[in-house]
Amino acid sequence: MEILETERLVLRPFTGDDFADYAAMLADPEVGRFLGGTLSAEDAWRNLAMVIGHRVIRGYSMWALVEKDGGRFVGRAGPWRPHGWPGLEVGWALARSAWGRGYATEAARAAVDYCFDVLGAEEVVSLIRPDNVASLRVAERIGHRHLRDAELMGTPCLVYGQVRA
Ligand SMILES: CC(C)(COP(=O)(O)OP(=O)(O)OC[C@H]1O[C@@H](n2cnc3c(N)ncnc32)[C@H](O)[C@@H]1OP(=O)(O)O)[C@@H](O)C(=O)NCCC(=O)NCCS
């Protein structure tokens, strides 16, 4: 079970014990604004099962982000490629109380390195709604650039990304 460390965060596989924190994050309208809306506790449980199951099927998945200092759950980030996805994605989402500290940038950088160095990816993408300004800033800060446009579950999105150096 791989565990990554950044300066301030531990990135580790999700478990069932993360459910309460994860469901609270996904119930927040600000967090859900560009993720297709908020999730009920029932749908958050299914989403958590999908994140854990993705690791079983693919061998990798988004990690739970936990503060090194105190162990607080602050969000999710990491590699993501369900069936039909337009590339190997590095995704990120933080609980609102953890916004504005650069955690998404820190976790996303580690995830991009993981995709290139461990998964052997040639290209890593992030699928971002055009009006998600904060997420576009994170993408730019980690060295992504606008590669192309795509449609994701009926919604237009920008494909940001980078290729292996
Ligand atoms: C995207 C997200 C992870 C960014 O969180 P963060 O790392 O705390 O980002 P910050 O709050 O530091 O903001 C990043 C940048 O966007 C800017 N920004 C943040 N919110 C903004 C807003 N509403 N309008 C304009 N700019 C904004 C910040 O000023 C910062 O810019 P800077 O790099 O020039 O300082 C967080 O907003 C989030 O979890 N959103 C909900 C889930 C989501 O949308 N995930 C991405 C799906 S693609």
The ligand as an SDF file (V2000), in Angstrom:
LIG
                    3D

 48 50  0  0  0  0  0  0  0  0999 V2000
   -9.5450   23.6910   -6.8960 C   0  0  0  0  0  0  0  0  0  0  0  0
   -9.1100   23.6860   -5.4320 C   0  0  0  0  0  0  0  0  0  0  0  0
   -8.5570   22.3350   -5.0830 C   0  0  0  0  0  0  0  0  0  0  0  0
   -8.0330   24.7700   -5.2590 C   0  0  0  0  0  0  0  0  0  0  0  0
   -7.7390   24.8610   -3.9060 O   0  0  0  0  0  0  0  0  0  0  0  0
   -6.4300   25.5890   -3.3270 P   0  0  0  0  0  0  0  0  0  0  0  0
   -5.2190   24.8020   -3.5580 O   0  0  0  0  0  0  0  0  0  0  0  0
   -6.7440   25.9100   -1.9220 O   0  0  0  0  0  0  0  0  0  0  0  0
   -6.3280   26.8270   -4.2250 O   0  0  0  0  0  0  0  0  0  0  0  0
   -6.2080   28.3470   -3.7320 P   0  0  0  0  0  0  0  0  0  0  0  0
   -7.3520   28.7200   -2.8690 O   0  0  0  0  0  0  0  0  0  0  0  0
   -4.8330   28.5070   -3.1950 O   0  0  0  0  0  0  0  0  0  0  0  0
   -6.3630   29.0870   -5.0860 O   0  0  0  0  0  0  0  0  0  0  0  0
   -5.5940   28.7650   -6.1990 C   0  0  0  0  0  0  0  0  0  0  0  0
   -5.5000   30.0170   -7.0740 C   0  0  0  0  0  0  0  0  0  0  0  0
   -6.8090   30.3250   -7.5840 O   0  0  0  0  0  0  0  0  0  0  0  0
   -7.1880   31.6220   -7.1210 C   0  0  0  0  0  0  0  0  0  0  0  0
   -8.5920   31.5190   -6.7830 N   0  0  0  0  0  0  0  0  0  0  0  0
   -9.1370   30.7630   -5.8160 C   0  0  0  0  0  0  0  0  0  0  0  0
  -10.4840   30.9110   -5.8390 N   0  0  0  0  0  0  0  0  0  0  0  0
  -10.7720   31.7820   -6.8350 C   0  0  0  0  0  0  0  0  0  0  0  0
  -11.9660   32.3440   -7.3590 C   0  0  0  0  0  0  0  0  0  0  0  0
  -13.1620   32.0030   -6.8650 N   0  0  0  0  0  0  0  0  0  0  0  0
  -11.8770   33.2040   -8.3780 N   0  0  0  0  0  0  0  0  0  0  0  0
  -10.6780   33.5360   -8.8970 C   0  0  0  0  0  0  0  0  0  0  0  0
   -9.5130   33.0330   -8.4490 N   0  0  0  0  0  0  0  0  0  0  0  0
   -9.5550   32.1650   -7.4310 C   0  0  0  0  0  0  0  0  0  0  0  0
   -6.3130   31.9080   -5.9220 C   0  0  0  0  0  0  0  0  0  0  0  0
   -6.1460   33.2990   -5.7550 O   0  0  0  0  0  0  0  0  0  0  0  0
   -5.0190   31.2370   -6.3040 C   0  0  0  0  0  0  0  0  0  0  0  0
   -4.3240   32.0220   -7.2430 O   0  0  0  0  0  0  0  0  0  0  0  0
   -2.7510   32.3000   -7.1180 P   0  0  0  0  0  0  0  0  0  0  0  0
   -2.0720   31.0160   -7.4970 O   0  0  0  0  0  0  0  0  0  0  0  0
   -2.5180   33.3680   -8.1040 O   0  0  0  0  0  0  0  0  0  0  0  0
   -2.5060   32.6730   -5.6960 O   0  0  0  0  0  0  0  0  0  0  0  0
  -10.2930   23.9940   -4.4900 C   0  0  0  0  0  0  0  0  0  0  0  0
  -10.8490   25.2120   -4.8830 O   0  0  0  0  0  0  0  0  0  0  0  0
  -11.3500   22.9070   -4.5190 C   0  0  0  0  0  0  0  0  0  0  0  0
  -11.2350   21.8720   -3.8780 O   0  0  0  0  0  0  0  0  0  0  0  0
  -12.4620   23.1250   -5.2610 N   0  0  0  0  0  0  0  0  0  0  0  0
  -13.5680   22.1850   -5.2680 C   0  0  0  0  0  0  0  0  0  0  0  0
  -13.2740   20.9100   -6.0190 C   0  0  0  0  0  0  0  0  0  0  0  0
  -12.8300   21.1720   -7.4320 C   0  0  0  0  0  0  0  0  0  0  0  0
  -13.3920   22.0010   -8.1340 O   0  0  0  0  0  0  0  0  0  0  0  0
  -11.8090   20.4310   -7.8410 N   0  0  0  0  0  0  0  0  0  0  0  0
  -11.2250   20.5590   -9.1530 C   0  0  0  0  0  0  0  0  0  0  0  0
  -11.9950   19.8830  -10.1950 C   0  0  0  0  0  0  0  0  0  0  0  0
  -11.1710   20.1100  -11.7730 S   0  0  0  0  0  0  0  0  0  0  0  0
  1  2  1  0
  2  3  1  0
  2  4  1  0
  2 36  1  0
  4  5  1  0
  5  6  1  0
  6  7  2  0
  6  8  1  0
  6  9  1  0
  9 10  1  0
 10 11  2  0
 10 12  1  0
 10 13  1  0
 13 14  1  0
 14 15  1  0
 15 16  1  0
 15 30  1  0
 16 17  1  0
 17 18  1  0
 17 28  1  0
 18 19  1  0
 18 27  1  0
 19 20  2  0
 20 21  1  0
 21 22  1  0
 21 27  2  0
 22 23  1  0
 22 24  2  0
 24 25  1  0
 25 26  2  0
 26 27  1  0
 28 29  1  0
 28 30  1  0
 30 31  1  0
 31 32  1  0
 32 33  2  0
 32 34  1  0
 32 35  1  0
 36 37  1  0
 36 38  1  0
 38 39  2  0
 38 40  1  0
 40 41  1  0
 41 42  1  0
 42 43  1  0
 43 44  2  0
 43 45  1  0
 45 46  1  0
 46 47  1  0
 47 48  1  0
M  END
$$$$
